[in-house]
């Protein structure tokens, strides 16, 4: 079975986690509240995506579509 879809889930997870880190640092570095608000919103979206990805990975494990 082609596990490319699992690789894509892991890449999306890694990218979303990295985006959260960038946004956290960007909020520290930002020079005004509108930038902080934007980065905060992006961070929340990425955290939601991480939750969705975690759920999909768990589903793949239950369906025996996941290789550790």
C-alpha positions as CSV (number, residue, x, y, z in Angstrom):
1,X,0.0,0.0,0.0
2,X,1.3,3.5,-0.9
3,X,2.0,5.4,2.3
4,X,2.5,8.7,0.6
5,X,-0.6,10.1,2.3
6,X,1.0,9.3,5.7
7,X,4.1,11.2,4.6
8,X,1.9,14.1,3.7
9,X,0.3,14.1,7.1
10,X,3.7,14.2,8.8
11,X,4.9,17.0,6.6
12,X,1.8,19.0,7.3
13,X,2.2,18.4,11.0
14,X,5.8,19.4,10.9
15,X,5.0,22.6,9.0
16,X,2.1,23.5,11.2
17,X,4.3,23.0,14.3
18,X,7.0,25.2,12.8
19,X,4.5,27.9,12.0
20,X,3.3,27.9,15.6
21,X,7.0,28.5,16.7
22,X,7.4,31.3,14.2
23,X,4.2,33.0,15.3
24,X,5.2,32.8,18.9
25,X,8.5,34.5,18.2
26,X,6.9,36.9,15.8
27,X,4.5,38.1,18.5
28,X,7.5,38.8,20.8
29,X,9.3,40.7,18.0
30,X,6.2,42.5,16.7
31,X,6.2,46.3,17.0
32,X,2.5,46.9,17.2
33,X,-0.7,45.3,18.4
34,X,-2.2,44.7,14.9
35,X,0.8,42.5,14.1
36,X,0.5,40.6,17.4
37,X,-3.2,40.1,16.7
38,X,-2.5,38.7,13.2
39,X,0.2,36.3,14.5
40,X,-2.0,35.2,17.3
41,X,-4.8,34.4,14.9
42,X,-2.4,32.5,12.6
43,X,-1.1,30.6,15.7
44,X,-4.6,29.6,16.7
45,X,-5.4,28.4,13.2
46,X,-2.2,26.3,13.1
47,X,-2.9,24.8,16.5
48,X,-6.4,23.8,15.2
49,X,-4.7,22.2,12.1
50,X,-2.4,20.3,14.4
51,X,-5.4,18.9,16.3
52,X,-7.0,17.9,13.0
53,X,-3.8,16.2,11.8
54,X,-3.5,14.3,15.1
55,X,-7.0,13.1,14.7
56,X,-6.4,11.9,11.2
57,X,-3.2,10.1,12.2
58,X,-5.1,8.3,15.0
59,X,-7.8,7.3,12.5
60,X,-5.1,5.9,10.2
61,X,-3.7,3.9,13.0
62,X,-7.1,2.5,13.9
63,X,-7.7,1.6,10.2
64,X,-4.3,-0.1,10.0
65,X,-3.1,2.4,7.4
66,X,-0.2,3.7,9.5
67,X,3.3,2.4,9.8
68,X,5.3,3.5,12.8
